[in-house]
């Protein structure tokens, strides 16, 4: 079998390159995966690309199969879909998802791959890692039937959360973003869209995912008394100031974090990472989620594409890489 591969590396902040790789021989409990697609999660990956991971978070922010260290050289990424070329008979030829960086072929333990359901196209399955984040966020948030909910920030994670919340019965749901172009995405997901200045208040729950100080401040203002903001944004090395001296205490507001690195304690007992990923892939049977993929390029173009994603020249939610 072909043991050669190419991988995308961040050579130094702002500069990426493709490197030749020779794969190791797979062990008994390993698989060889040939990549079909990978996804660039614009928020986190472009922050890594710019060198914005603070030193205190270098260990926490490591991807499962990362090589190298921040700020670089580093091989980083976690949204890969491919076909198993070698491994156990039950997996050979199956399409799988893996939390692997951008690489044309790779060897991983069997336990690291999740079979993509036949009803989910491989092209859409690159969203699994982000939908998994949304699942964990909603386990943390615990929305109720009839809740008044806002999702502030129409990026990849915010839109994924909104897409899942749109299935809840009886909720008043709005996606809030300063970019009017996000209205088209919201419409495709079946979610009402509004600009920040027109957002409805008295929310029982606000999920914040804009990664801006203004967005988080606005999220607190949208809450009803005793409401909760679930914070999904990650700010890297930036500091955030909040108006916690105004009505924060008198209105008994709650601000809590959610992070996909740990399975929410609110999940049913016994549910682990594999269960959460399998659920995310099952939810991707909904074709409306195709709206989250906003661009595509060939793998060989990634060194030129990534800087344009980082600067916003290519506006993207999830940018899909084709192998």
N, C-alpha and C positions, 0 to 999 in steps of 0.2 A: 504494500500500500504506500501511497505518497506520504512521505514524512516531512515534506517542506511546507512552510507556511509563512505568512506575512502578518505582522502586528503593527498597530499604530501606537507610537510612543510620544509622550510629551518630553521633548529633549530638554527644554527649559521653558519657563513661563512665556506663553505666547508663540511658541515654536514647536510644531509637531513634525513627525517624520514616520515613514514606514521602514520597518526592519525585517530582515530575513530571519526565520526561526526554523530550527530543526526539532521536530517533535520527539519526545522519548517514546520508547516502546510501551504500549499500554499494559498495565498489570491485569490480573484476573478480575478485579472489581472496578475496572476503569473502562471508559468509552473514548473513542476517537470521534469527534464531532466536526463535520464540515459546515462552516457557517453559510447560511442563506441570507440573513439580514441581521443587523444590529441597530440599536437606537441610541441617539444622543439625547439624553435628558438635559435640556438646555440650561436649566438653572444650576444644578450641581456641577455638571461637567464643564461648563464654561467658567465657573468659579475656579475649579481645579486648573483649567487651562490658563487662566490669568495669574495663577499662583496665589490665590486668595485664601488658602486653607491655613488658619493660624497654627502656630507650632504646638499649642496646647491640645489641638484636635487632630494631630497627625495620626495617632493610633486609632482614634474613634472613627475617622473618616476612611480608613482603609477599605477598599472593595474586596470581596471574597477571594478573587484570584489576581489581585494587584501584584505587580512586580515593580521594584524600585521604591523610592520614597519621595514624599512631597518636599520641596516644590518641583523636583525633577532631577534627573530623568525618572519618569514613572509611566507605567502602562496601566491605564485606568478605564473603567467602564463596567457596566453591569446589565446590559440588555441585549442578549444574544439569542438568536434562534437558528438552529441548524438541523442537519440530518446525521444520525448516528451511522458512521461507516464501519466501525469495529466495536465489538463488545458482546454482551450476552445476546443470545439469539432473539429473545423477546424485544430487544431494543433496536437491533440492526434494521435500518431503513425507516425508523420512526422519526418524526419531527419532534424536537425537544426544545425547551427553553432553559437557559443557563445564565447565571449571574456572572458572565465572563466579559472581559474587555473586548475591544474591537480587534479581532484576529480571524484570519481566514480558516484555520483549522486549529484544534486544541484537544488536549487530553485531560480529562477530569474524572473524578470518582463517579460511579453510577449514581450515588446519592445526591450528586450536585445537579442532576438534570431532572426536569419534569416533562413528561410526555404532553404534547399539545393536543387537546381534543380534536377529533377529525372535523368537527363543525367550526373550528377556529382557524382561519387562514394564517399561514406562516407570517405574512406581511403584517397582520394585526397583532400577532403574538408578541412582537417586540414591546408592546405596551404593558406586558405582564408585571414587570417590576414596579411600574408606577401605579397600576391598579391595585397591586398588593399594598402599596403605601396608603392608598385611599381606603382599602378594607380595614387596615389597622387603625387609621384615623377615625373611622366610623365606629369601630369597636370601642375606642377611647371616648368618643363624643357621645355615644349612646343616644341618638336622636329618637324621639317618640312620635307616634302617629299624631298629626295635627300640629306639630311644632312650627314655629315661625323661624326660618333658617336663612342665613345669608352665607355665601361663600365669597370671600373677598380675595381677589387675585385669580385671574383667568389664565394662568399658566398651565403647564402639563398636569401638575398635581391638583391644582384647584379645579380644573375642568374634569379630572377623573373623579374627584369627590362629588362634584355637582351631578355628574352622570349617574352615579350610584344613588344619590339622594333623590333624583328624579323618579326613582322607582318606589319611594316611600309613599304610602297613601295619606292624603289629607294635609300634606305639608304645604306651607307657603314658602316657596324657594326662589331665591334670586342669586344670580351670578353678578358680582360687582367688579368692574374693572374700568380703568381710565382710558383704555384703548378701545375705541368704538368698533374696531375690526373684530373684536372678540364676540360681538353680537351674532355674527354668522355662525361661529362655533357653538354658542349657546343655543341658537335655534336648531342646529343639527342634533344637539343633545336633548332637545325638548325642555329647555330651561329658560326662564325669563331672565333677561339681561337688563342691567341698569348701570349708569355712570355713578360714581361715588356720591356726587351731590344730590342725586335723586333717589338714593337707596332708602327703602322702607325701614323704619326703626322698630322698636319693641320686639326685638328678636330674642327668642329663647336660647338660640345657639348661633354662633358665628364661627365658621371655620376660616382661619386666615392663612393665605398662601401667597401673598404678593411679594414677600421678602423686602418690604419697605417700611420705614418708620411711619410714614403717612397712612399706609394701609392698616397697620396694627392699631394706630390711634383711632382711625375711623371705625375699625371693627369694634372697639370698646364702646364707642358712641352709639352704635346700632343696638346695643343690648337693652333688653327690658331689665327691670330690677331682678337680681339674683340670676341673671343670664350668664352664659359661659362662652368665652372665646377659646377655641382649641387652636394652638399655634403650630403650624406645620412648616413655616419658613425657617430656613437656615441662613444666617447672616455672615458666616465665615468670620473674617477679622473685623467686621464693622460693629460699632456700638449703636445701641438703640435707646432713645429717651422716650418715656411715656408719661402722660398726665395722670399719675396715680394719686395726686393730691387733690383732685377735684371731687367728683362724685363717686369715685371708685369704691370707697369704703361704705359710704352711706347707702349706696344702692346694692351693696353686697355682691359685687361682680366677681367672677372667677376667671383667671387666666391660667391655662394649663398647656403643657407641651405634649406633643405626640411625635414619636420617632420610630421609624420602621425597623431599627436595629434590634428591638425587643418586641416579642409578641405581646399585644395588649393584655394586661391582667384581667380585663373585662371579657376576654374571649372565653368560650366554654372550656371548662377544665379538660386538659389533655390535648388541646389543639396546639400544634407546634408550627414551625416554619413551613414544613412540607404541606400541611393542611391549608395554611394561608395562601401559599402559592397555587395550589391546586384550585382553590376557590377563585382566585384572581383570574386564572386561565379559563375557568368555566364561565365567568362573567363576561369574558371577551367574545362570547358567541353573539353578542349584540352588535350588529353592523353600525349602529350609531357612533360607536367609539372610533370608527375610522376617521372621524373629524379631528381627532387628536394628532394624527400624522399629517404634518403640514408641508413636508418637503422630502425629497429623496435625492441621493447622489450615489455614485459608484464609490466603492471602498478606496480605490486608487486616488480619488479626489479629496480624501479626508484631510490631508495636510493643508490644502488650500481652503477647504470649507470650514474647518473648525475656527480659524481666526475670524471669519465672517459671521459665524454664529455668535462668537464671544462679543463682538462689537455691536451686534444687532443688525448688521447689514442684511443678513438673512433672518427675517423674523420667523421664529419657529416655536412650536410647542414641542413635539417630538420630531426630530429630523431622522429619517430612516436611511440606513447605509445598506447598499445592495452589493452582494458579493458575486 
